[in-house]
Amino acid sequence: MVSLKQLKYFDAVARSGHFGKAAAHCAISQPALSMQVQELERSLGVQLLERGRNGVILTEGGREIAQRAARVLADVRDIVDAARRQGDVLSGPLALGVIPSLAPYILPRLLPKIRDGFPDLDLHIRETQTQSLVGELVDGELDLLLLALPVEHPDVETVRLFDDRFLLAMATAHRMSDDVRATPDLLEGDKLLLLEEGHCMRDQALAFCNLQRVENINTFGASSLSTLVQMVANGLGMTLLPEIAVPLETRQGDIHLMRFADPEPQRVIGLAWRKSSPRKHHFAELGKMIAAAAGTAS
C-alpha cells in the first residue's frame, strides 16, 4: 500500500536529486528515508531511481511517478487548507511568487497593507521568473502568483488586476518634444536594451514593438530594470519601462520618458492559483488590496 509519507519522501528525493539533502529537508535520517523510498518502489513494482555515487537520477517511470506524486501532495495541502480556513479570513502560511519586474515596485507598498489587513497571515515571498513560478505553483510549492498574464496551464486559474502601460526611456541628452509620441519605428534608430532571456517582459516588449527580427537588440547582462535604466542614462540605448516602475527607477538616473502613440503597449497584471485551491475567495480579496497598492482600480 502506497502512503503519503512515502510519496513525500520520494518527492523530496526527486526534487533534490540526493538522499542526504532530501532527508535533511524532511528532518529524518537518511537510512529511514531510503527505506521508505525502497518500500514505495516495491509496492509499485517499478524502479524509480538510479542510485549513483554523486546522487540519484529519476528513471523514465520515476519521472512520471514524481509528477503525479507532486500533484497528489499539492491536492493534500489544499485539503488541509480547506479544513483549517473554512470561513476564516486569509490566515496561516501563504507562499506568494512574484516576478522580478513587479516585486521591487509593488511589494514595498503592498506588504504593510497585508500586515495590517491580514495580521494572522504567515507570508513567504518567492521572486523569480514566470516559468519557474508556474511550475512551483502547480507542484504545490507556491500558493499564489503575482505576475503578467496570460498563464497558459490547464491546472491554473487567473484573475486580472490592472493594466501596466509601457513608456519609452531614453537618455535626457536625446530628449524629444513632449508633444511627440513614441512609435516602433523610433526604436529602430537606436539600440534597444531589454532584459535577458527568460524574463516575460522581454518577450512582451518584442511582441508589442514587432521587433522579433531587429538586430540592434541588446540583452547582454541585463537581469533587472535598474540595470537597464542606468545603461539608458549613460547613453547606451533605449528601453521600455513599465509604468509601475517609474517612481522608483527615475529617482536616480538622467533619463527622459516618452508615452507611446495609441494603442499604448501594456501588460496585464494578475493573480494565478491552482484550480484545486480552496482559498480562491481569499485570493480575490487580496487581489483588491494589490490593485489598491498599485494605485489602480481592480
C-alpha positions in Angstrom: 0.0 0.0 0.0 1.4 3.4 -1.0 1.4 6.0 1.8 1.5 9.8 1.7 4.7 9.6 3.7 6.4 7.5 1.0 5.2 10.0 -1.7 6.5 12.9 0.4 10.0 11.4 0.8 10.2 10.3 -2.8 9.1 13.8 -3.9 11.9 15.3 -1.7 14.5 13.0 -3.3 13.2 13.7 -6.8 13.5 17.5 -6.3 16.9 17.5 -4.6 18.5 14.6 -6.6 20.2 13.5 -3.3 19.1 11.3 -0.4 21.1 13.3 2.1 19.6 16.6 1.1 16.1 15.1 1.0 16.5 13.6 4.5 17.6 16.9 5.9 14.7 18.7 4.2 12.3 16.1 5.7 14.0 16.1 9.1 14.5 12.4 9.2 17.6 10.1 9.0 18.9 9.2 5.6 18.5 5.4 6.2 14.9 5.9 7.2 14.1 7.9 4.2 15.9 5.5 1.9 13.9 2.6 3.3 10.6 4.4 2.7 11.5 5.0 -0.9 12.5 1.4 -1.4 9.2 0.3 0.1 7.5 2.6 -2.4 9.4 1.0 -5.3 8.4 -2.5 -4.1 4.8 -1.5 -3.7 4.6 -0.1 -7.2 6.8 -2.7 -8.8 8.9 0.0 -10.6 12.4 1.2 -10.1 12.0 5.0 -9.6 15.7 6.0 -9.1 19.1 5.2 -10.4 21.4 5.4 -7.4 25.0 6.7 -8.1 28.0 7.9 -6.2 27.1 11.6 -6.6 23.3 11.3 -6.2 20.3 9.9 -7.9 18.7 10.2 -11.3 15.0 9.5 -12.0 14.2 6.7 -14.3 11.7 7.1 -17.1 9.0 5.6 -14.8 10.3 7.6 -11.9 9.8 10.9 -13.8 6.1 10.1 -14.4 5.5 9.0 -10.8 7.3 12.1 -9.5 5.0 14.4 -11.4 1.9 12.5 -10.2 3.2 12.5 -6.6 3.7 16.2 -6.7 0.1 16.8 -7.8 -1.2 14.4 -5.1 0.8 16.2 -2.4 -0.4 19.6 -3.7 -4.0 18.3 -3.5 -3.5 17.1 0.0 -2.2 20.5 1.1 -5.3 22.1 -0.5 -7.5 19.7 1.5 -5.7 20.7 4.7 -6.1 24.4 3.8 -9.8 23.9 3.2 -10.3 22.3 6.6 -8.2 24.9 8.5 -9.6 28.0 6.9 -13.2 27.3 6.2 -15.0 30.6 6.6 -11.9 32.4 8.1 -10.2 35.5 6.7 -6.9 34.9 4.9 -4.5 33.5 7.5 -1.9 30.9 8.1 1.0 30.1 5.7 0.9 31.6 2.2 3.7 31.2 -0.3 3.5 34.1 -2.8 5.5 34.1 -6.0 6.3 37.4 -7.8 8.1 38.2 -11.0 11.2 40.4 -10.7 9.8 43.2 -12.9 7.0 43.6 -10.3 8.4 42.7 -6.9 10.6 45.8 -6.1 7.8 48.2 -7.2 4.7 46.8 -5.6 5.9 44.9 -2.5 7.0 48.0 -0.5 3.5 49.4 -0.9 1.7 46.0 -0.6 3.4 44.4 2.4 2.3 47.0 5.0 -1.3 46.7 3.8 -1.1 42.9 4.1 0.3 43.1 7.6 -2.5 45.5 8.7 -5.3 43.8 6.8 -4.3 40.1 7.5 -2.4 40.1 10.8 -2.6 36.3 11.1 -1.2 35.6 7.6 2.3 34.0 7.6 3.5 35.3 4.2 6.5 33.9 2.4 7.8 35.6 -0.8 9.5 33.9 -3.7 10.8 36.2 -6.5 11.9 34.5 -9.8 10.9 34.3 -13.5 7.4 33.2 -14.7 8.3 29.7 -15.9 9.7 28.7 -12.6 6.9 30.3 -10.6 4.2 28.4 -12.6 6.0 25.1 -12.1 6.3 25.6 -8.4 2.6 26.7 -8.2 1.4 23.5 -9.9 3.7 21.4 -7.8 2.3 22.9 -4.6 5.4 24.7 -3.5 3.7 28.1 -4.0 0.1 29.0 -3.3 -0.4 32.2 -5.3 1.4 34.1 -8.1 1.5 37.8 -8.9 2.7 38.1 -12.5 1.9 39.2 -16.0 -0.9 37.4 -17.8 -1.8 35.2 -19.5 -0.7 32.0 -17.9 -1.4 29.0 -20.1 -1.8 25.9 -17.9 -4.8 23.6 -17.5 -4.4 23.4 -13.7 -4.2 27.2 -13.1 -6.8 29.8 -12.8 -6.1 33.6 -13.1 -7.8 36.9 -12.5 -6.9 40.3 -14.0 -5.9 43.0 -11.5 -4.7 46.0 -13.5 -3.0 47.2 -16.7 0.6 48.4 -16.6 1.5 50.6 -19.5 5.0 50.8 -21.0 6.9 54.0 -21.6 10.0 54.6 -23.7 13.0 55.5 -21.7 15.9 57.4 -23.3 18.9 59.5 -22.1 17.9 63.1 -21.4 20.5 64.2 -24.0 18.3 62.6 -26.6 15.1 64.2 -25.3 12.4 65.0 -27.8 9.5 67.3 -27.7 6.8 66.4 -25.1 4.3 66.5 -27.9 6.0 63.6 -29.8 4.7 60.1 -29.1 7.0 57.1 -29.4 6.4 54.5 -32.2 8.1 51.2 -33.0 9.8 53.0 -35.9 11.6 55.3 -33.4 13.2 52.2 -31.8 14.9 51.2 -35.0 17.1 54.2 -34.9 18.8 53.3 -31.6 19.9 50.3 -29.6 17.1 48.7 -27.7 18.0 47.4 -24.3 15.9 44.6 -22.9 16.0 42.1 -20.0 17.9 38.9 -20.7 16.2 35.7 -21.9 13.6 34.1 -19.6 12.0 37.4 -18.5 8.4 37.7 -19.7 8.8 41.4 -20.1 11.4 40.9 -22.8 9.0 38.9 -24.9 6.2 41.3 -24.3 8.4 44.3 -25.4 9.4 42.4 -28.6 5.8 41.5 -29.4 4.4 45.0 -28.7 7.0 46.6 -30.9 7.1 43.9 -33.6 10.9 43.7 -33.2 11.5 40.0 -33.3 14.0 40.3 -36.1 15.6 43.7 -35.3 19.4 43.3 -35.0 20.1 46.2 -32.6 18.6 44.5 -29.5 21.0 44.2 -26.6 20.1 41.8 -23.7 23.6 41.1 -22.5 23.8 41.0 -18.7 20.6 42.9 -18.2 18.8 41.0 -15.4 17.0 43.9 -13.7 15.2 47.1 -14.8 17.5 49.1 -12.5 20.4 47.9 -14.7 18.6 48.9 -17.9 17.8 52.4 -16.5 21.4 53.0 -15.7 22.5 51.8 -19.1 20.0 54.2 -20.7 21.0 57.1 -18.5 24.6 56.6 -19.7 23.7 56.7 -23.4 23.9 53.0 -24.2 20.4 52.8 -25.8 16.7 52.9 -25.1 14.4 50.6 -23.1 10.8 50.0 -22.3 9.9 50.8 -18.7 6.6 49.7 -17.1 4.7 52.5 -15.5 4.6 50.8 -12.1 8.5 51.1 -12.0 8.7 54.8 -12.9 8.5 56.3 -9.4 11.4 54.2 -8.1 13.6 53.9 -11.2 13.5 57.6 -12.1 14.7 58.8 -8.7 18.3 58.4 -9.9 19.4 58.4 -13.5 19.3 61.1 -16.2 16.5 59.7 -18.3 13.6 61.0 -20.3 10.3 59.2 -20.6 8.0 59.2 -23.7 4.5 57.9 -24.0 3.7 55.6 -26.9 1.2 56.5 -29.6 -2.1 54.8 -29.3 -2.7 51.9 -28.8 -0.2 52.2 -26.0 1.7 48.9 -25.3 0.9 47.4 -21.9 1.0 44.3 -19.9 -1.9 42.8 -17.8 -1.0 42.1 -14.2 -3.0 39.5 -12.4 -3.0 36.6 -9.9 -2.8 32.9 -10.6 -3.5 29.9 -8.3 -4.2 26.2 -8.6 -7.8 25.4 -9.7 -8.0 23.0 -6.7 -7.2 25.7 -4.2 -9.9 26.3 -1.5 -8.7 29.8 -0.9 -10.0 31.4 -4.1 -12.3 33.9 -2.4 -9.5 34.9 -0.1 -7.2 35.5 -3.1 -9.8 37.7 -4.7 -9.8 39.9 -1.6 -6.0 40.0 -1.6 -6.2 41.0 -5.3 -8.3 44.1 -4.4 -5.6 45.0 -2.0 -2.8 44.5 -4.6 -4.7 46.7 -7.1 -5.1 49.4 -4.5 -1.4 49.2 -3.6 -0.6 49.6 -7.3 -2.7 52.8 -7.4 -5.3 51.3 -9.8 -8.8 50.2 -9.7 -9.4 46.4 -9.9 
